[in-house]
Amino acid sequence: MKNNKKQQKMHVKKGETVQVISGKDKGKIGKITKILHKSSKIIVANINIRTKHIKAQKEANNGKIITTEMPIHSSKVMLYSIKNQIASRYYTTLNTSNKKQKVLKKNNETV
């Protein structure tokens, strides 16, 4: 059987600044670097970092310790305003050229 997962619509986009609202990294702020639509997860810069120890395979190769950013679920983040340093929900409006734009509810700042 095939696993036919559809792409999920996300409330955040690549490049937006977000704040983590739950989990071990609660309160941390970062930019979204990658979005994984099928699993509704995102990768945020310097958040949810894991270390992996790689054993030496041959005499010439040395072992390594690699740190990578792992994905977190998109529901664990909220849009963040750098200017006012506040996390907020948002609503969408049309700007003058009839394009959608996000507006933060707490301070009416456009994202």
Backbone as XML, in Angstrom:
<?xml version="1.0"?>
<chain id="A" units="angstrom">
  <residue number="1" name="MET">
    <atom name="N" x="0.833" y="-1.192" z="0.000"/>
    <atom name="CA" x="0.000" y="0.000" z="0.000"/>
    <atom name="C" x="0.873" y="1.249" z="0.000"/>
  </residue>
  <residue number="2" name="LYS">
    <atom name="N" x="0.468" y="2.215" z="-0.764"/>
    <atom name="CA" x="1.187" y="3.476" z="-0.791"/>
    <atom name="C" x="0.691" y="4.380" z="0.328"/>
  </residue>
  <residue number="3" name="ASN">
    <atom name="N" x="1.606" y="5.189" z="0.820"/>
    <atom name="CA" x="1.254" y="6.155" z="1.845"/>
    <atom name="C" x="1.031" y="7.499" z="1.156"/>
  </residue>
  <residue number="4" name="ASN">
    <atom name="N" x="-0.213" y="7.827" z="0.841"/>
    <atom name="CA" x="-0.541" y="9.049" z="0.115"/>
    <atom name="C" x="-0.853" y="10.182" z="1.086"/>
  </residue>
  <residue number="5" name="LYS">
    <atom name="N" x="0.199" y="10.820" z="1.590"/>
    <atom name="CA" x="-0.003" y="11.973" z="2.451"/>
    <atom name="C" x="-0.036" y="13.214" z="1.582"/>
  </residue>
  <residue number="6" name="LYS">
    <atom name="N" x="-1.015" y="14.069" z="1.833"/>
    <atom name="CA" x="-1.116" y="15.305" z="1.076"/>
    <atom name="C" x="-0.291" y="16.391" z="1.760"/>
  </residue>
  <residue number="7" name="GLN">
    <atom name="N" x="0.083" y="17.405" z="0.982"/>
    <atom name="CA" x="0.804" y="18.522" z="1.564"/>
    <atom name="C" x="-0.118" y="19.311" z="2.470"/>
  </residue>
  <residue number="8" name="GLN">
    <atom name="N" x="0.362" y="19.604" z="3.667"/>
    <atom name="CA" x="-0.415" y="20.359" z="4.629"/>
    <atom name="C" x="-0.138" y="21.849" z="4.465"/>
  </residue>
  <residue number="9" name="LYS">
    <atom name="N" x="-1.173" y="22.660" z="4.602"/>
    <atom name="CA" x="-1.001" y="24.101" z="4.564"/>
    <atom name="C" x="-0.442" y="24.555" z="5.910"/>
  </residue>
  <residue number="10" name="MET">
    <atom name="N" x="0.557" y="25.408" z="5.854"/>
    <atom name="CA" x="1.214" y="25.856" z="7.082"/>
    <atom name="C" x="0.890" y="27.319" z="7.365"/>
  </residue>
  <residue number="11" name="HIS">
    <atom name="N" x="0.944" y="27.690" z="8.630"/>
    <atom name="CA" x="0.698" y="29.074" z="9.005"/>
    <atom name="C" x="1.972" y="29.912" z="8.986"/>
  </residue>
  <residue number="12" name="VAL">
    <atom name="N" x="3.108" y="29.291" z="8.680"/>
    <atom name="CA" x="4.380" y="30.004" z="8.602"/>
    <atom name="C" x="5.062" y="29.698" z="7.276"/>
  </residue>
  <residue number="13" name="LYS">
    <atom name="N" x="5.975" y="30.583" z="6.872"/>
    <atom name="CA" x="6.707" y="30.407" z="5.620"/>
    <atom name="C" x="8.205" y="30.451" z="5.882"/>
  </residue>
  <residue number="14" name="LYS">
    <atom name="N" x="8.961" y="29.998" z="4.904"/>
    <atom name="CA" x="10.412" y="30.021" z="4.985"/>
    <atom name="C" x="10.900" y="31.467" z="5.093"/>
  </residue>
  <residue number="15" name="GLY">
    <atom name="N" x="11.826" y="31.721" z="6.009"/>
    <atom name="CA" x="12.385" y="33.055" z="6.185"/>
    <atom name="C" x="11.719" y="33.878" z="7.272"/>
  </residue>
  <residue number="16" name="GLU">
    <atom name="N" x="10.557" y="33.444" z="7.764"/>
    <atom name="CA" x="9.874" y="34.194" z="8.822"/>
    <atom name="C" x="10.525" y="33.915" z="10.172"/>
  </residue>
  <residue number="17" name="THR">
    <atom name="N" x="10.457" y="34.885" z="11.068"/>
    <atom name="CA" x="10.993" y="34.735" z="12.415"/>
    <atom name="C" x="9.893" y="34.197" z="13.319"/>
  </residue>
  <residue number="18" name="VAL">
    <atom name="N" x="10.218" y="33.157" z="14.078"/>
    <atom name="CA" x="9.236" y="32.524" z="14.951"/>
    <atom name="C" x="9.813" y="32.336" z="16.348"/>
  </residue>
  <residue number="19" name="GLN">
    <atom name="N" x="8.904" y="32.152" z="17.302"/>
    <atom name="CA" x="9.281" y="31.829" z="18.672"/>
    <atom name="C" x="8.678" y="30.482" z="19.026"/>
  </residue>
  <residue number="20" name="VAL">
    <atom name="N" x="9.465" y="29.619" z="19.673"/>
    <atom name="CA" x="8.986" y="28.306" z="20.086"/>
    <atom name="C" x="8.127" y="28.492" z="21.327"/>
  </residue>
  <residue number="21" name="ILE">
    <atom name="N" x="6.914" y="27.897" z="21.316"/>
    <atom name="CA" x="5.981" y="28.106" z="22.429"/>
    <atom name="C" x="5.810" y="26.873" z="23.311"/>
  </residue>
  <residue number="22" name="SER">
    <atom name="N" x="6.408" y="25.728" z="22.912"/>
    <atom name="CA" x="6.345" y="24.550" z="23.773"/>
    <atom name="C" x="7.518" y="23.633" z="23.484"/>
  </residue>
  <residue number="23" name="GLY">
    <atom name="N" x="7.849" y="22.795" z="24.456"/>
    <atom name="CA" x="8.956" y="21.859" z="24.290"/>
    <atom name="C" x="10.198" y="22.320" z="25.027"/>
  </residue>
  <residue number="24" name="LYS">
    <atom name="N" x="11.298" y="21.603" z="24.808"/>
    <atom name="CA" x="12.530" y="21.899" z="25.544"/>
    <atom name="C" x="13.172" y="23.210" z="25.120"/>
  </residue>
  <residue number="25" name="ASP">
    <atom name="N" x="12.857" y="23.698" z="23.923"/>
    <atom name="CA" x="13.404" y="24.955" z="23.428"/>
    <atom name="C" x="12.427" y="26.115" z="23.576"/>
  </residue>
  <residue number="26" name="LYS">
    <atom name="N" x="11.487" y="26.005" z="24.513"/>
    <atom name="CA" x="10.449" y="27.020" z="24.694"/>
    <atom name="C" x="11.075" y="28.382" z="24.953"/>
  </residue>
  <residue number="27" name="GLY">
    <atom name="N" x="10.572" y="29.401" z="24.214"/>
    <atom name="CA" x="11.052" y="30.760" z="24.385"/>
    <atom name="C" x="12.155" y="31.163" z="23.425"/>
  </residue>
  <residue number="28" name="LYS">
    <atom name="N" x="12.778" y="30.209" z="22.743"/>
    <atom name="CA" x="13.856" y="30.530" z="21.809"/>
    <atom name="C" x="13.285" y="31.098" z="20.513"/>
  </residue>
  <residue number="29" name="ILE">
    <atom name="N" x="14.093" y="31.943" z="19.872"/>
    <atom name="CA" x="13.661" y="32.644" z="18.667"/>
    <atom name="C" x="14.627" y="32.322" z="17.538"/>
  </residue>
  <residue number="30" name="GLY">
    <atom name="N" x="14.080" y="32.115" z="16.314"/>
    <atom name="CA" x="14.928" y="31.842" z="15.163"/>
    <atom name="C" x="14.163" y="31.990" z="13.860"/>
  </residue>
  <residue number="31" name="LYS">
    <atom name="N" x="14.924" y="31.929" z="12.755"/>
    <atom name="CA" x="14.319" y="32.015" z="11.420"/>
    <atom name="C" x="14.093" y="30.619" z="10.872"/>
  </residue>
  <residue number="32" name="ILE">
    <atom name="N" x="13.033" y="30.461" z="10.106"/>
    <atom name="CA" x="12.717" y="29.182" z="9.485"/>
    <atom name="C" x="13.633" y="29.002" z="8.273"/>
  </residue>
  <residue number="33" name="THR">
    <atom name="N" x="14.337" y="27.861" z="8.241"/>
    <atom name="CA" x="15.251" y="27.599" z="7.133"/>
    <atom name="C" x="14.679" y="26.601" z="6.141"/>
  </residue>
  <residue number="34" name="LYS">
    <atom name="N" x="13.791" y="25.716" z="6.593"/>
    <atom name="CA" x="13.234" y="24.707" z="5.702"/>
    <atom name="C" x="11.861" y="24.296" z="6.201"/>
  </residue>
  <residue number="35" name="ILE">
    <atom name="N" x="10.974" y="23.950" z="5.251"/>
    <atom name="CA" x="9.629" y="23.490" z="5.593"/>
    <atom name="C" x="9.419" y="22.101" z="5.010"/>
  </residue>
  <residue number="36" name="LEU">
    <atom name="N" x="8.911" y="21.185" z="5.830"/>
    <atom name="CA" x="8.601" y="19.820" z="5.408"/>
    <atom name="C" x="7.079" y="19.689" z="5.406"/>
  </residue>
  <residue number="37" name="HIS">
    <atom name="N" x="6.465" y="19.890" z="4.240"/>
    <atom name="CA" x="5.008" y="19.962" z="4.144"/>
    <atom name="C" x="4.318" y="18.648" z="4.486"/>
  </residue>
  <residue number="38" name="LYS">
    <atom name="N" x="4.876" y="17.527" z="4.064"/>
    <atom name="CA" x="4.177" y="16.247" z="4.257"/>
    <atom name="C" x="4.011" y="15.888" z="5.725"/>
  </residue>
  <residue number="39" name="SER">
    <atom name="N" x="4.977" y="16.269" z="6.550"/>
    <atom name="CA" x="4.893" y="15.933" z="7.969"/>
    <atom name="C" x="4.497" y="17.125" z="8.835"/>
  </residue>
  <residue number="40" name="SER">
    <atom name="N" x="4.201" y="18.272" z="8.226"/>
    <atom name="CA" x="3.826" y="19.505" z="8.928"/>
    <atom name="C" x="4.904" y="19.959" z="9.907"/>
  </residue>
  <residue number="41" name="LYS">
    <atom name="N" x="6.155" y="19.769" z="9.530"/>
    <atom name="CA" x="7.260" y="20.145" z="10.401"/>
    <atom name="C" x="8.114" y="21.211" z="9.735"/>
  </residue>
  <residue number="42" name="ILE">
    <atom name="N" x="8.871" y="21.924" z="10.576"/>
    <atom name="CA" x="9.757" y="22.971" z="10.086"/>
    <atom name="C" x="11.120" y="22.823" z="10.746"/>
  </residue>
  <residue number="43" name="ILE">
    <atom name="N" x="12.137" y="23.396" z="10.099"/>
    <atom name="CA" x="13.476" y="23.438" z="10.677"/>
    <atom name="C" x="13.788" y="24.908" z="10.929"/>
  </residue>
  <residue number="44" name="VAL">
    <atom name="N" x="14.117" y="25.215" z="12.189"/>
    <atom name="CA" x="14.414" y="26.583" z="12.599"/>
    <atom name="C" x="15.900" y="26.660" z="12.942"/>
  </residue>
  <residue number="45" name="ALA">
    <atom name="N" x="16.550" y="27.747" z="12.524"/>
    <atom name="CA" x="17.987" y="27.913" z="12.754"/>
    <atom name="C" x="18.300" y="27.916" z="14.248"/>
  </residue>
  <residue number="46" name="ASN">
    <atom name="N" x="19.271" y="27.096" z="14.645"/>
    <atom name="CA" x="19.782" y="26.995" z="16.022"/>
    <atom name="C" x="18.732" y="26.564" z="17.046"/>
  </residue>
  <residue number="47" name="ILE">
    <atom name="N" x="17.718" y="25.809" z="16.607"/>
    <atom name="CA" x="16.685" y="25.300" z="17.518"/>
    <atom name="C" x="16.599" y="23.787" z="17.333"/>
  </residue>
  <residue number="48" name="ASN">
    <atom name="N" x="16.366" y="23.058" z="18.412"/>
    <atom name="CA" x="16.231" y="21.600" z="18.409"/>
    <atom name="C" x="17.482" y="20.938" z="17.825"/>
  </residue>
  <residue number="49" name="ILE">
    <atom name="N" x="18.631" y="21.265" z="18.383"/>
    <atom name="CA" x="19.915" y="20.755" z="17.890"/>
    <atom name="C" x="20.200" y="19.392" z="18.507"/>
  </residue>
  <residue number="50" name="ARG">
    <atom name="N" x="20.604" y="18.448" z="17.670"/>
    <atom name="CA" x="20.976" y="17.102" z="18.088"/>
    <atom name="C" x="22.439" y="16.862" z="17.738"/>
  </residue>
  <residue number="51" name="THR">
    <atom name="N" x="23.134" y="16.099" z="18.582"/>
    <atom name="CA" x="24.517" y="15.739" z="18.289"/>
    <atom name="C" x="24.579" y="14.267" z="17.922"/>
  </residue>
  <residue number="52" name="LYS">
    <atom name="N" x="25.393" y="13.947" z="16.935"/>
    <atom name="CA" x="25.561" y="12.574" z="16.489"/>
    <atom name="C" x="27.050" y="12.244" z="16.514"/>
  </residue>
  <residue number="53" name="HIS">
    <atom name="N" x="27.394" y="11.145" z="17.175"/>
    <atom name="CA" x="28.780" y="10.704" z="17.266"/>
    <atom name="C" x="29.019" y="9.646" z="16.199"/>
  </residue>
  <residue number="54" name="ILE">
    <atom name="N" x="29.976" y="9.911" z="15.307"/>
    <atom name="CA" x="30.280" y="8.977" z="14.227"/>
    <atom name="C" x="31.607" y="8.300" z="14.535"/>
  </residue>
  <residue number="55" name="LYS">
    <atom name="N" x="31.576" y="6.985" z="14.528"/>
    <atom name="CA" x="32.755" y="6.185" z="14.835"/>
    <atom name="C" x="33.713" y="6.177" z="13.650"/>
  </residue>
  <residue number="56" name="ALA">
    <atom name="N" x="35.002" y="6.071" z="13.933"/>
    <atom name="CA" x="36.005" y="5.987" z="12.865"/>
    <atom name="C" x="35.854" y="4.673" z="12.118"/>
  </residue>
  <residue number="57" name="GLN">
    <atom name="N" x="35.823" y="4.711" z="10.784"/>
    <atom name="CA" x="35.632" y="3.513" z="9.977"/>
    <atom name="C" x="36.951" y="2.809" z="9.651"/>
  </residue>
  <residue number="58" name="LYS">
    <atom name="N" x="37.987" y="3.565" z="9.338"/>
    <atom name="CA" x="39.296" y="3.011" z="9.020"/>
    <atom name="C" x="40.333" y="3.760" z="9.828"/>
  </residue>
  <residue number="59" name="GLU">
    <atom name="N" x="41.572" y="3.337" z="9.684"/>
    <atom name="CA" x="42.638" y="3.998" z="10.430"/>
    <atom name="C" x="42.813" y="5.451" z="9.985"/>
  </residue>
  <residue number="60" name="ALA">
    <atom name="N" x="42.607" y="5.722" z="8.711"/>
    <atom name="CA" x="42.801" y="7.079" z="8.187"/>
    <atom name="C" x="41.670" y="8.020" z="8.606"/>
  </residue>
  <residue number="61" name="ASN">
    <atom name="N" x="40.454" y="7.493" z="8.742"/>
    <atom name="CA" x="39.307" y="8.330" z="9.099"/>
    <atom name="C" x="39.216" y="8.488" z="10.608"/>
  </residue>
  <residue number="62" name="ASN">
    <atom name="N" x="39.035" y="9.718" z="11.041"/>
    <atom name="CA" x="38.828" y="9.973" z="12.460"/>
    <atom name="C" x="37.334" y="10.026" z="12.753"/>
  </residue>
  <residue number="63" name="GLY">
    <atom name="N" x="36.989" y="9.779" z="13.984"/>
    <atom name="CA" x="35.596" y="9.910" z="14.381"/>
    <atom name="C" x="35.185" y="11.373" z="14.406"/>
  </residue>
  <residue number="64" name="LYS">
    <atom name="N" x="33.885" y="11.618" z="14.340"/>
    <atom name="CA" x="33.375" y="12.982" z="14.302"/>
    <atom name="C" x="32.214" y="13.138" z="15.273"/>
  </residue>
  <residue number="65" name="ILE">
    <atom name="N" x="31.978" y="14.372" z="15.651"/>
    <atom name="CA" x="30.765" y="14.730" z="16.373"/>
    <atom name="C" x="30.064" y="15.778" z="15.521"/>
  </residue>
  <residue number="66" name="ILE">
    <atom name="N" x="28.864" y="15.451" z="15.034"/>
    <atom name="CA" x="28.120" y="16.332" z="14.144"/>
    <atom name="C" x="26.890" y="16.859" z="14.876"/>
  </residue>
  <residue number="67" name="THR">
    <atom name="N" x="26.666" y="18.167" z="14.786"/>
    <atom name="CA" x="25.441" y="18.758" z="15.338"/>
    <atom name="C" x="24.546" y="19.171" z="14.182"/>
  </residue>
  <residue number="68" name="THR">
    <atom name="N" x="23.275" y="18.799" z="14.252"/>
    <atom name="CA" x="22.323" y="19.132" z="13.205"/>
    <atom name="C" x="21.039" y="19.683" z="13.827"/>
  </residue>
  <residue number="69" name="GLU">
    <atom name="N" x="20.334" y="20.488" z="13.048"/>
    <atom name="CA" x="19.044" y="21.010" z="13.465"/>
    <atom name="C" x="17.967" y="20.029" z="13.018"/>
  </residue>
  <residue number="70" name="MET">
    <atom name="N" x="17.180" y="19.561" z="13.946"/>
    <atom name="CA" x="16.131" y="18.606" z="13.651"/>
    <atom name="C" x="14.791" y="19.336" z="13.525"/>
  </residue>
  <residue number="71" name="PRO">
    <atom name="N" x="13.842" y="18.749" z="12.772"/>
    <atom name="CA" x="12.550" y="19.419" z="12.587"/>
    <atom name="C" x="11.687" y="19.392" z="13.850"/>
  </residue>
  <residue number="72" name="ILE">
    <atom name="N" x="10.856" y="20.424" z="13.989"/>
    <atom name="CA" x="9.843" y="20.465" z="15.040"/>
    <atom name="C" x="8.490" y="20.713" z="14.377"/>
  </residue>
  <residue number="73" name="HIS">
    <atom name="N" x="7.430" y="20.345" z="15.054"/>
    <atom name="CA" x="6.099" y="20.493" z="14.477"/>
    <atom name="C" x="5.740" y="21.977" z="14.384"/>
  </residue>
  <residue number="74" name="SER">
    <atom name="N" x="5.044" y="22.331" z="13.320"/>
    <atom name="CA" x="4.725" y="23.737" z="13.071"/>
    <atom name="C" x="3.774" y="24.322" z="14.121"/>
  </residue>
  <residue number="75" name="SER">
    <atom name="N" x="3.029" y="23.470" z="14.815"/>
    <atom name="CA" x="2.104" y="23.977" z="15.827"/>
    <atom name="C" x="2.829" y="24.441" z="17.093"/>
  </residue>
  <residue number="76" name="LYS">
    <atom name="N" x="4.113" y="24.149" z="17.201"/>
    <atom name="CA" x="4.888" y="24.538" z="18.376"/>
    <atom name="C" x="5.549" y="25.903" z="18.234"/>
  </residue>
  <residue number="77" name="VAL">
    <atom name="N" x="5.277" y="26.601" z="17.133"/>
    <atom name="CA" x="5.878" y="27.919" z="16.933"/>
    <atom name="C" x="4.806" y="28.977" z="16.676"/>
  </residue>
  <residue number="78" name="MET">
    <atom name="N" x="5.188" y="30.220" z="16.942"/>
    <atom name="CA" x="4.292" y="31.356" z="16.740"/>
    <atom name="C" x="5.097" y="32.472" z="16.084"/>
  </residue>
  <residue number="79" name="LEU">
    <atom name="N" x="4.456" y="33.224" z="15.202"/>
    <atom name="CA" x="5.139" y="34.334" z="14.547"/>
    <atom name="C" x="5.667" y="35.327" z="15.583"/>
  </residue>
  <residue number="80" name="TYR">
    <atom name="N" x="6.836" y="35.917" z="15.289"/>
    <atom name="CA" x="7.514" y="36.787" z="16.249"/>
    <atom name="C" x="7.879" y="38.110" z="15.591"/>
  </residue>
  <residue number="81" name="SER">
    <atom name="N" x="7.657" y="39.200" z="16.292"/>
    <atom name="CA" x="8.024" y="40.533" z="15.818"/>
    <atom name="C" x="9.358" y="40.914" z="16.443"/>
  </residue>
  <residue number="82" name="ILE">
    <atom name="N" x="10.387" y="41.086" z="15.612"/>
    <atom name="CA" x="11.706" y="41.458" z="16.119"/>
    <atom name="C" x="11.677" y="42.901" z="16.622"/>
  </residue>
  <residue number="83" name="LYS">
    <atom name="N" x="10.957" y="43.753" z="15.913"/>
    <atom name="CA" x="10.909" y="45.179" z="16.247"/>
    <atom name="C" x="10.334" y="45.411" z="17.640"/>
  </residue>
  <residue number="84" name="ASN">
    <atom name="N" x="9.212" y="44.758" z="17.944"/>
    <atom name="CA" x="8.552" y="44.945" z="19.238"/>
    <atom name="C" x="8.850" y="43.829" z="20.227"/>
  </residue>
  <residue number="85" name="GLN">
    <atom name="N" x="9.593" y="42.817" z="19.809"/>
    <atom name="CA" x="9.974" y="41.663" z="20.632"/>
    <atom name="C" x="8.766" y="41.034" z="21.318"/>
  </residue>
  <residue number="86" name="ILE">
    <atom name="N" x="7.816" y="40.601" z="20.466"/>
    <atom name="CA" x="6.600" y="39.988" z="20.989"/>
    <atom name="C" x="6.115" y="38.922" z="20.006"/>
  </residue>
  <residue number="87" name="ALA">
    <atom name="N" x="5.631" y="37.802" z="20.539"/>
    <atom name="CA" x="5.041" y="36.740" z="19.712"/>
    <atom name="C" x="3.536" y="36.955" z="19.679"/>
  </residue>
  <residue number="88" name="SER">
    <atom name="N" x="2.936" y="36.693" z="18.522"/>
    <atom name="CA" x="1.514" y="36.984" z="18.382"/>
    <atom name="C" x="0.877" y="36.096" z="17.330"/>
  </residue>
  <residue number="89" name="ARG">
    <atom name="N" x="-0.445" y="35.948" z="17.442"/>
    <atom name="CA" x="-1.201" y="35.341" z="16.361"/>
    <atom name="C" x="-1.354" y="36.384" z="15.270"/>
  </residue>
  <residue number="90" name="TYR">
    <atom name="N" x="-1.943" y="35.997" z="14.146"/>
    <atom name="CA" x="-2.047" y="36.936" z="13.032"/>
    <atom name="C" x="-3.372" y="36.778" z="12.321"/>
  </residue>
  <residue number="91" name="TYR">
    <atom name="N" x="-3.683" y="37.781" z="11.494"/>
    <atom name="CA" x="-4.807" y="37.696" z="10.561"/>
    <atom name="C" x="-4.309" y="38.187" z="9.216"/>
  </residue>
  <residue number="92" name="THR">
    <atom name="N" x="-5.032" y="37.824" z="8.154"/>
    <atom name="CA" x="-4.610" y="38.219" z="6.815"/>
    <atom name="C" x="-5.517" y="39.319" z="6.279"/>
  </residue>
  <residue number="93" name="THR">
    <atom name="N" x="-4.902" y="40.248" z="5.563"/>
    <atom name="CA" x="-5.637" y="41.317" z="4.903"/>
    <atom name="C" x="-5.071" y="41.496" z="3.509"/>
  </residue>
  <residue number="94" name="LEU">
    <atom name="N" x="-5.776" y="42.243" z="2.691"/>
    <atom name="CA" x="-5.285" y="42.565" z="1.358"/>
    <atom name="C" x="-4.623" y="43.934" z="1.398"/>
  </residue>
  <residue number="95" name="ASN">
    <atom name="N" x="-3.421" y="44.014" z="0.790"/>
    <atom name="CA" x="-2.757" y="45.318" z="0.736"/>
    <atom name="C" x="-3.226" y="46.091" z="-0.492"/>
  </residue>
  <residue number="96" name="THR">
    <atom name="N" x="-2.601" y="47.187" z="-0.793"/>
    <atom name="CA" x="-3.052" y="48.054" z="-1.877"/>
    <atom name="C" x="-2.976" y="47.386" z="-3.248"/>
  </residue>
  <residue number="97" name="SER">
    <atom name="N" x="-2.055" y="46.455" z="-3.428"/>
    <atom name="CA" x="-1.940" y="45.762" z="-4.718"/>
    <atom name="C" x="-2.674" y="44.414" z="-4.712"/>
  </residue>
  <residue number="98" name="ASN">
    <atom name="N" x="-3.668" y="44.260" z="-3.839"/>
    <atom name="CA" x="-4.512" y="43.057" z="-3.729"/>
    <atom name="C" x="-3.714" y="41.779" z="-3.484"/>
  </residue>
  <residue number="99" name="LYS">
    <atom name="N" x="-2.663" y="41.860" z="-2.694"/>
    <atom name="CA" x="-1.917" y="40.677" z="-2.270"/>
    <atom name="C" x="-2.160" y="40.463" z="-0.788"/>
  </residue>
  <residue number="100" name="LYS">
    <atom name="N" x="-2.210" y="39.181" z="-0.385"/>
    <atom name="CA" x="-2.419" y="38.873" z="1.024"/>
    <atom name="C" x="-1.172" y="39.220" z="1.820"/>
  </residue>
  <residue number="101" name="GLN">
    <atom name="N" x="-1.394" y="39.751" z="3.012"/>
    <atom name="CA" x="-0.286" y="39.995" z="3.919"/>
    <atom name="C" x="-0.719" y="39.645" z="5.332"/>
  </residue>
  <residue number="102" name="LYS">
    <atom name="N" x="0.236" y="39.200" z="6.145"/>
    <atom name="CA" x="-0.047" y="38.831" z="7.520"/>
    <atom name="C" x="0.129" y="40.041" z="8.415"/>
  </residue>
  <residue number="103" name="VAL">
    <atom name="N" x="-0.816" y="40.209" z="9.347"/>
    <atom name="CA" x="-0.757" y="41.305" z="10.313"/>
    <atom name="C" x="-0.840" y="40.691" z="11.703"/>
  </residue>
  <residue number="104" name="LEU">
    <atom name="N" x="0.132" y="41.009" z="12.558"/>
    <atom name="CA" x="0.132" y="40.484" z="13.919"/>
    <atom name="C" x="-0.986" y="41.134" z="14.723"/>
  </residue>
  <residue number="105" name="LYS">
    <atom name="N" x="-1.697" y="40.334" z="15.520"/>
    <atom name="CA" x="-2.857" y="40.841" z="16.257"/>
    <atom name="C" x="-2.475" y="41.754" z="17.418"/>
  </residue>
  <residue number="106" name="LYS">
    <atom name="N" x="-1.362" y="41.481" z="18.089"/>
    <atom name="CA" x="-1.025" y="42.249" z="19.298"/>
    <atom name="C" x="-0.575" y="43.670" z="19.009"/>
  </residue>
  <residue number="107" name="ASN">
    <atom name="N" x="0.101" y="43.874" z="17.859"/>
    <atom name="CA" x="0.634" y="45.210" z="17.607"/>
    <atom name="C" x="0.361" y="45.732" z="16.201"/>
  </residue>
  <residue number="108" name="ASN">
    <atom name="N" x="-0.468" y="45.048" z="15.436"/>
    <atom name="CA" x="-0.845" y="45.450" z="14.068"/>
    <atom name="C" x="0.355" y="45.677" z="13.145"/>
  </residue>
  <residue number="109" name="GLU">
    <atom name="N" x="1.409" y="44.904" z="13.334"/>
    <atom name="CA" x="2.586" y="44.995" z="12.476"/>
    <atom name="C" x="2.456" y="43.992" z="11.332"/>
  </residue>
  <residue number="110" name="THR">
    <atom name="N" x="2.793" y="44.403" z="10.125"/>
    <atom name="CA" x="2.745" y="43.487" z="8.989"/>
    <atom name="C" x="4.015" y="42.659" z="8.942"/>
  </residue>
  <residue number="111" name="VAL">
    <atom name="N" x="3.868" y="41.402" z="8.550"/>
    <atom name="CA" x="5.013" y="40.486" z="8.480"/>
    <atom name="C" x="5.383" y="40.288" z="7.027"/>
  </residue>
</chain>
